[in-house]
């Protein structure tokens, strides 16, 4: 099993990179998050996962071990292949995926292209305990944070804002202020809507 590759970055695209490692060029499929975090210098290290199928051996590259671990957890779920897992990691950060699964946020998981309601629920059922244990998250704080978000969104809807727009703004606020109260969320959202 190839677990990491250190070498010279030869080619860089949003979906893959080629790393020259002592004269051998390795093609690694990457997420958009990894792409955005790639260093500007030529020498890089990517953590890898080798996916073996009947018709292909595909190498996936990750900027850090957490992203690789999330990828492995995602592909362990029935109905979620490497492509879907990579799409999830491109649509959301590793932390957002952890939070979404731990707080049972089906809608957020479903917002990823290619994931339906059943797959989203299966991800939560199969991975919630593993994510809480592996990443040592506290379930209480996640649920409380989610409750604040829901209350803020409900209030913004009552004020006449479209839920989808409000949710984007509130999610951005939560990235910067994860412990924001309902009042803080509403005030900040009103400034940005």
C-alpha positions in Angstrom: 0.0 0.0 0.0 1.3 3.4 -0.9 0.7 5.7 2.0 2.4 8.9 1.0 4.4 10.4 -1.9 7.1 13.0 -1.6 8.4 14.5 -4.7 8.4 17.3 -7.3 5.1 18.7 -8.5 5.1 18.3 -12.3 1.5 19.0 -13.2 -1.3 20.6 -11.2 -5.0 20.6 -12.1 -8.1 21.1 -9.9 -8.9 17.3 -10.1 -5.4 15.7 -10.2 -1.7 16.3 -9.8 1.4 14.5 -11.2 4.3 14.1 -8.8 7.7 13.1 -10.0 9.3 10.8 -7.4 12.8 9.8 -8.4 12.0 9.7 -12.1 8.6 8.0 -11.8 5.5 10.3 -12.3 2.6 9.4 -10.1 -0.9 10.7 -11.1 -2.9 11.4 -7.9 -6.6 12.3 -8.0 -7.3 15.1 -5.6 -10.2 17.1 -4.1 -10.6 20.9 -4.6 -9.7 21.4 -1.0 -6.4 19.7 -1.5 -5.9 21.7 -4.7 -6.5 25.0 -3.0 -4.1 24.1 -0.1 -1.2 22.9 -2.3 2.0 24.8 -1.5 3.4 27.1 -4.2 6.9 25.4 -4.1 7.7 22.4 -6.2 8.5 19.8 -3.5 5.4 18.5 -1.8 4.2 15.6 0.3 0.7 14.1 -0.3 -0.9 11.4 1.8 -2.4 8.7 -0.4 -5.1 6.0 -0.7 -4.9 3.3 -3.4 -8.3 2.2 -4.7 -8.1 -1.1 -6.5 -11.0 -2.3 -8.7 -11.1 -5.0 -11.4 -10.5 -2.4 -14.2 -8.4 0.2 -12.5 -5.8 1.0 -9.8 -6.4 4.6 -8.8 -4.3 6.7 -6.5 -5.9 9.5 -4.5 -3.9 12.2 -2.8 -4.7 14.3 0.2 -3.1 17.4 1.7 -3.3 16.0 5.3 -4.1 12.8 7.2 -7.5 14.0 8.4 -8.8 14.4 4.9 -7.5 11.0 4.0 -9.2 9.5 7.1 -12.5 11.1 6.2 -12.1 9.7 2.6 -11.5 6.2 4.0 -14.6 6.5 6.3 -16.7 7.7 3.4 -15.8 4.9 1.0 -16.4 2.3 3.7 -20.1 3.2 3.4 -22.2 1.0 1.0 -23.1 3.0 -2.0 -20.3 5.6 -1.6 -17.5 5.1 -4.0 -14.2 7.0 -4.3 -15.7 9.5 -6.9 -18.5 10.4 -4.6 -16.2 10.7 -1.6 -13.9 13.0 -3.6 -16.9 15.1 -4.7 -17.9 15.4 -1.0 -14.4 16.5 0.0 -14.4 19.0 -2.9 -17.8 20.4 -1.9 -17.1 20.6 1.9 -14.0 20.7 4.1 -13.1 17.7 6.2 -14.4 19.6 9.3 -17.7 20.4 7.7 -18.2 16.8 6.8 -17.4 15.7 10.3 -19.8 18.3 11.7 -22.6 17.4 9.2 -22.4 13.7 10.0 -22.0 14.2 13.8 -25.0 16.6 13.9 -27.1 14.4 11.6 -27.5 17.3 9.1 -29.1 15.3 6.2 -29.9 18.4 4.1 -26.2 19.6 4.1 -25.0 16.1 3.1 -27.7 15.8 0.4 -26.5 19.2 -1.0 -23.5 17.3 -2.4 -24.0 16.3 -6.1 -24.7 12.6 -6.4 -25.9 12.0 -2.8 -29.6 11.3 -2.3 -31.6 11.1 0.9 -31.0 7.4 1.5 -27.2 7.7 1.0 -27.1 10.7 3.3 -28.9 8.8 6.0 -26.7 5.8 5.5 -23.6 8.0 5.9 -25.0 9.3 9.2 -26.0 5.9 10.5 -22.7 4.2 9.6 -20.3 7.0 10.4 -21.7 9.1 13.3 -20.2 7.0 16.1 -16.9 6.5 14.2 -16.5 10.2 13.6 -17.4 11.2 17.2 -14.8 8.6 18.5 -12.1 9.1 15.9 -12.0 12.9 15.9 -13.0 13.2 19.6 -15.9 15.5 18.9 -18.4 16.5 21.5 -21.9 15.6 20.4 -23.5 18.2 22.8 -21.7 21.2 21.3 -22.5 20.2 17.8 -26.2 19.7 18.5 -26.3 23.1 20.3 -24.6 24.8 17.5 -27.0 23.3 15.0 -29.9 24.4 17.2 -28.7 27.9 17.2 -28.3 27.8 13.4 -31.9 26.4 13.0 -33.4 29.0 15.3 -31.5 31.8 13.5 -32.7 30.5 10.1 -36.3 30.2 11.3 -36.2 33.8 12.5 -34.7 35.0 9.2 -37.5 33.2 7.3 -40.1 34.9 9.5 -38.4 38.2 8.6 -39.0 37.4 4.9 -35.6 36.1 3.7 -35.2 33.1 1.4 -34.0 30.1 3.4 -31.3 29.0 0.9 -29.7 32.5 0.9 -30.0 32.9 4.6 -28.4 29.4 5.2 -25.3 30.3 3.0 -24.8 33.5 5.0 -25.3 31.8 8.4 -22.9 29.0 7.4 -20.3 31.6 6.5 -20.8 33.3 9.9 -20.5 30.0 11.7 -17.1 29.3 10.0 -15.7 32.5 11.5 -17.7 32.3 14.8 -18.5 28.7 15.6 -19.8 29.5 19.1 -22.1 32.4 18.0 -25.4 32.8 19.8 -28.7 32.9 18.0 -28.8 36.7 18.4 -25.3 37.1 17.0 -26.1 34.9 14.1 -29.3 36.9 13.3 -27.5 40.3 13.6 -24.6 39.3 11.5 -26.9 37.7 8.9 -29.0 40.8 8.6 -25.8 42.8 7.8 -24.9 40.4 5.0 -28.3 39.7 3.5 
